[in-house]
């Protein structure tokens, strides 16, 4: 028909972005996998000792295995959560920890750069000595223990092999745990439950900023999405909960959240002998993420820790009375 034009529009199919999460069996790795999955990413998780059928089993200290992992998963983004994160274990088993925290990180960063993938390395507030908080991204690190040194070396390996990478420093994490011993924060539940007959001493020196792994996972997803579009999103970022608490104060808060006694908890004001030295206060300044609108308002500790620990209560019926 004259003057009548038919246009056939072709639907453009945008491929689903792919993310590889190392340490997908761990506390943070599980949270990161869930966050990306819930936001329509194709997620590939790798694990080693705790790998499950849905994960790719990979020894990250084996360079050939890492190359095979990337060849198989073809990720657009890699979030490197796998690490030996227990300072006292790192002091005792330094070689194995350095192999994972430093050498494996270097291999992953190199392969990420070769494959054009965005690389996000999870680091720690323990790269600082805790003497002059708060710490910005450009402040000079000075780790006090082997764990902190291994994470700092991991940062350097990351940026040396993959200059466009993102380093995300976070403090002590808690979250949806499979066992209360999986986090130094949720493990306090055992101390809380010892009362009221048995007194229990807890550190009341080191100022910590407990941070929910679910919040870190959101930040990782935001960084990943933005970095894919904007190459200026690179270098070091900080994310942290905002509530300053010692382990003693965390335990008291947990006790109060569950209406349990706390007078058996005794504050200890000097560092116990035999443990790896920890920074007194490694508070992170998180303004860089906030300025770029890549942050998230941290969940309040009391409600978040209640959410994480209620499955470990002897009688879970209290949750139904609260929520139904």
C-alpha positions in Angstrom: 0.0 0.0 0.0 1.5 3.4 -1.0 2.8 5.4 1.9 2.5 2.5 4.3 5.8 1.2 5.6 6.2 -2.1 7.5 9.1 -2.3 9.9 10.3 -5.6 11.3 12.2 -5.0 14.5 14.7 -7.6 15.6 15.0 -8.3 19.2 18.5 -7.8 20.4 19.5 -10.6 22.7 21.9 -9.4 25.4 23.9 -12.3 26.8 23.6 -13.0 30.5 26.8 -11.8 32.2 28.8 -14.6 33.8 30.6 -14.4 37.2 33.1 -16.9 38.6 33.1 -16.9 42.5 36.1 -18.6 44.1 35.6 -19.9 47.6 31.9 -20.4 46.8 31.5 -22.8 49.6 32.5 -20.3 52.3 30.6 -17.7 54.2 31.2 -14.8 51.9 31.3 -16.9 48.7 27.8 -18.3 49.4 26.4 -14.8 49.9 28.1 -13.5 46.7 26.7 -16.5 44.7 23.2 -15.9 46.0 23.3 -12.1 45.4 24.5 -12.5 41.8 22.0 -15.3 41.1 19.1 -13.2 42.5 20.1 -10.4 40.0 20.1 -12.6 36.9 23.8 -13.3 36.5 25.0 -16.7 35.4 27.0 -17.9 38.4 29.8 -20.4 38.4 31.2 -21.3 41.9 34.5 -23.0 42.6 35.5 -24.8 45.8 38.1 -27.4 46.8 37.8 -29.3 50.1 34.1 -28.4 50.6 33.1 -28.4 46.9 29.6 -29.7 46.2 28.0 -31.1 43.0 27.0 -27.6 41.9 30.5 -26.3 42.2 33.6 -26.8 40.0 36.3 -28.5 42.2 39.6 -26.6 41.7 42.8 -26.4 43.6 43.6 -22.7 43.1 47.3 -23.2 44.0 47.6 -25.3 40.8 48.2 -22.9 37.9 47.1 -25.4 35.2 43.9 -26.1 37.1 43.2 -22.3 37.3 43.7 -21.9 33.6 41.3 -24.8 33.0 38.8 -23.3 35.4 38.7 -20.0 33.4 38.6 -21.8 30.1 35.6 -23.9 31.3 33.7 -21.0 33.0 34.5 -18.1 30.6 33.6 -15.4 33.2 33.0 -11.8 32.5 33.8 -11.1 36.2 35.8 -13.0 38.8 35.1 -12.4 42.6 38.0 -14.0 44.5 36.7 -14.9 47.9 38.8 -17.9 48.6 41.4 -17.4 51.3 42.8 -18.7 54.6 41.3 -16.0 56.8 42.1 -17.3 60.3 45.1 -15.3 61.6 46.2 -17.9 64.2 46.0 -20.7 61.5 48.1 -18.6 59.1 50.8 -18.2 61.8 51.0 -21.9 62.2 50.6 -23.0 58.6 52.3 -20.1 56.8 53.4 -21.8 53.6 50.0 -23.2 52.8 48.3 -19.9 53.6 50.7 -17.9 51.5 50.2 -20.3 48.6 46.5 -19.6 48.7 46.4 -15.9 49.8 49.3 -14.7 47.6 50.4 -17.1 44.8 46.9 -18.3 43.8 45.7 -14.7 43.8 48.5 -13.8 41.4 47.6 -16.6 39.1 43.9 -15.7 39.0 44.7 -12.0 38.4 47.1 -12.9 35.5 44.5 -15.2 34.0 41.7 -12.6 34.5 43.8 -10.0 32.6 44.5 -12.4 29.8 40.8 -13.3 29.4 39.5 -9.7 29.7 37.5 -10.4 32.9 36.9 -7.9 35.7 38.8 -9.1 38.7 37.6 -8.4 42.3 39.9 -9.4 45.1 38.6 -9.5 48.7 41.2 -8.1 51.1 41.1 -7.2 54.8 41.3 -4.4 57.3 44.2 -6.3 58.8 46.6 -4.8 56.3 46.6 -1.8 58.7 48.3 -1.7 62.2 45.3 -0.1 63.9 47.2 2.7 65.5 45.8 5.7 63.5 42.2 5.0 62.4 40.1 5.6 60.3 42.1 4.3 57.3 41.5 5.6 53.8 42.3 3.6 50.6 45.5 5.6 50.1 46.9 5.2 53.7 50.1 3.2 54.1 49.4 -0.4 55.1 51.5 -1.9 58.0 50.1 -5.3 58.9 50.9 -6.7 62.3 50.5 -10.4 61.6 51.3 -13.0 58.8 47.6 -13.0 57.7 47.6 -9.3 57.2 50.9 -9.5 55.3 49.6 -12.3 53.1 46.5 -10.2 52.2 48.6 -7.2 51.4 50.8 -9.3 49.2 47.7 -10.6 47.5 46.6 -7.0 46.8 50.0 -6.3 45.3 49.9 -9.4 43.1 46.4 -8.5 42.0 47.3 -5.0 40.9 50.6 -6.0 39.4 49.1 -8.7 37.1 45.7 -7.0 36.5 46.1 -3.2 36.8 42.3 -2.8 36.1 41.3 -5.0 39.0 39.3 -4.0 42.1 40.6 -4.6 45.6 37.8 -4.6 48.2 39.0 -4.4 51.9 36.5 -5.6 54.5 36.6 -6.2 58.2 35.4 -9.2 60.3 32.4 -10.9 58.6 29.4 -12.7 59.8 26.2 -13.9 58.0 24.1 -16.9 57.2 26.5 -19.6 58.6 26.3 -23.3 58.2 28.0 -23.7 61.6 28.4 -21.0 64.3 32.1 -21.6 64.2 32.3 -20.4 60.6 32.6 -16.8 61.7 34.5 -15.2 64.7 31.3 -13.2 65.3 28.7 -16.0 65.3 31.0 -18.3 67.3 30.3 -16.0 70.2 26.9 -17.7 70.4 28.7 -20.6 72.2 30.1 -18.2 74.8 26.7 -16.6 75.3 25.1 -20.0 75.9 27.7 -21.0 78.6 26.0 -18.7 81.1 24.9 -18.1 83.7 26.8 -20.9 85.6 30.2 -20.6 83.9 32.1 -17.3 83.6 33.7 -16.6 80.2 36.3 -13.9 79.4 36.1 -12.1 76.0 38.4 -9.5 74.4 37.4 -6.0 75.2 40.5 -4.3 73.6 40.3 -4.6 69.9 37.7 -2.4 68.3 35.9 -4.3 65.5 33.3 -3.4 62.9 31.3 -6.6 62.3 30.0 -6.6 58.8 27.2 -8.8 57.2 28.5 -10.9 54.3 25.2 -10.2 52.5 26.0 -6.5 52.4 29.5 -7.2 51.1 27.9 -9.3 48.4 25.7 -6.4 47.2 28.8 -4.2 47.0 30.6 -6.8 44.9 27.7 -7.0 42.5 27.5 -3.2 42.2 31.2 -3.0 41.6 31.1 -5.8 39.0 28.2 -4.2 37.1 29.8 -0.8 37.1 33.3 -1.9 36.3 32.1 -3.8 33.2 30.9 -0.5 31.9 33.4 2.0 33.3 37.2 1.1 33.3 37.8 3.9 35.9 36.3 1.6 38.5 39.6 0.1 39.6 42.0 0.1 42.5 41.3 -0.1 46.2 37.9 0.3 47.9 36.8 -0.1 51.5 33.4 -1.4 52.9 32.5 -1.9 56.5 29.7 -2.0 59.0 29.4 1.2 61.0 29.0 -0.1 64.5 32.2 -0.2 66.6 32.2 -3.2 69.0 34.7 -5.4 70.9 34.1 -9.1 71.0 32.7 -8.6 74.5 30.3 -6.0 73.3 29.2 -8.2 70.4 28.5 -11.1 72.8 26.5 -8.9 75.1 24.5 -7.6 72.1 23.8 -11.2 71.1 22.7 -12.1 74.6 20.3 -9.1 74.7 18.9 -9.9 71.2 17.9 -13.4 72.4 16.8 -12.3 76.0 19.7 -14.3 77.5 21.8 -13.5 80.5 25.1 -11.8 79.9 26.6 -11.3 83.5 28.8 -14.4 83.0 30.6 -12.6 80.2 33.8 -10.9 81.6 35.6 -8.2 79.6 39.3 -8.9 79.0 41.4 -5.7 78.6 44.7 -7.2 77.5 45.6 -9.4 74.5 45.8 -13.1 75.3 49.3 -14.7 75.1 50.1 -17.0 72.2 47.7 -15.5 69.6 48.6 -13.6 66.5 48.8 -9.8 67.2 45.7 -7.9 66.0 45.3 -4.2 65.2 43.6 -2.3 68.0 41.3 -0.4 65.7 41.5 -0.8 61.9 38.3 1.2 61.2 38.0 1.7 57.4 36.9 5.0 55.8 34.4 3.9 53.1 33.8 7.3 51.4 35.2 6.3 48.0 32.4 3.7 47.5 29.8 6.1 48.9 30.9 8.9 46.5 30.5 6.6 43.5 27.1 5.4 44.8 28.4 1.9 45.0 27.9 1.3 48.7 24.9 0.0 50.7 23.6 1.0 54.1 24.9 -1.8 56.5 22.3 -3.8 58.3 22.0 -3.0 62.0 24.0 -5.5 64.0 21.3 -6.6 66.4 18.7 -7.5 63.8 21.2 -9.0 61.4 22.9 -11.2 64.0 19.5 -12.4 65.3 18.6 -13.3 61.7 21.8 -15.3 61.3 21.7 -17.1 64.7 18.0 -18.0 65.1 18.4 -21.4 63.4 20.8 -22.3 66.2 18.4 -21.6 69.0 17.3 -24.7 71.0 13.7 -23.8 70.3 13.0 -22.0 67.0 9.4 -21.3 67.8 10.2 -17.8 69.1 10.6 -16.8 65.4 7.1 -17.8 64.6 5.7 -15.7 67.5 7.8 -12.7 66.2 6.9 -12.9 62.5 3.5 -14.5 62.4 
